[in-house]
Amino acid sequence: MLGGGCFWCTEAVFERVRGVLEVRSGYANGHVTTAPSYEQVCTGTTGCVEAVRLLWDPVEIGARDVLEIFFATHDPTQLNRQGNDVGTQYRSGVYYSDPAHGELARAMVRELDASGHYGTPIVTEVLPLTRFWPAEDYHGTYFRNHPHQGYCTYVIQPKVHKFRQAFARHLKEGA
């Protein structure tokens, strides 16, 4: 489960990754006990983060590769925001069910910080997944369904382009 700002962006990238079998946008963690709506999450009062749930084939792509793509296609140094999307619901996070994935994510944060690659500390939270609610159906495959919408053109398209350039070896055929 990855939170990298708006889930439309993260979903658009990972839909194109070879070995990723399913990408589902939704709301992770938070303190509410029933499924929140998009409007509720947007208030920032639910504690939920916009995230994508990934199912991948470990023969095709490893967890480290998934995390490398994640860290490269959003800004993990921005606290509670990605660009103009501001609020706790847009925080950067890795939410894991497998403790080994949590350890791997923490190790990668340490490596990236030590490398100085970003110039400022990474603020990505790495926490166990406590809850996940799928987002409303209209959020699914948003970029694919609305490629000419302004947000898609100016925010999502550059992230997809960056993925294609930097991770061509992981690009699904025809994506």
C-alpha angles and dihedrals in degrees: 000000000000131000112194103155119282109022091222088068097047092045092050091055098045094045085069097050116110109237095026104120101181137014118188124182117218150122121290133202117332128135102273118106099207130053109283124216123239089252091054093048090049090061089066091227099107096066088229123135126215103246144158125234111218130201113190140173107245090205089062100037134007130224091251091056090049090052093046090055090046095052093044097050100053135032107261091186097067113096114221095345148066111206109305093350102097130181141072089277088069097052121132113252149153112212113190139192094185111065089212089062089051091052091047091051092049090049091051091050089052091047094048092047091048091050092057088222094143098036092225131058121280113247097190109137117223110202141150113268108251101170141005129186120183113240121244113288095252090067093061116103088355096159093047090050097043108029094151097048109116098247090048093050098046104031111021101035094060091052091050090047091051090051092050092051099042099036106032089140088065097045117121114237110268094013 
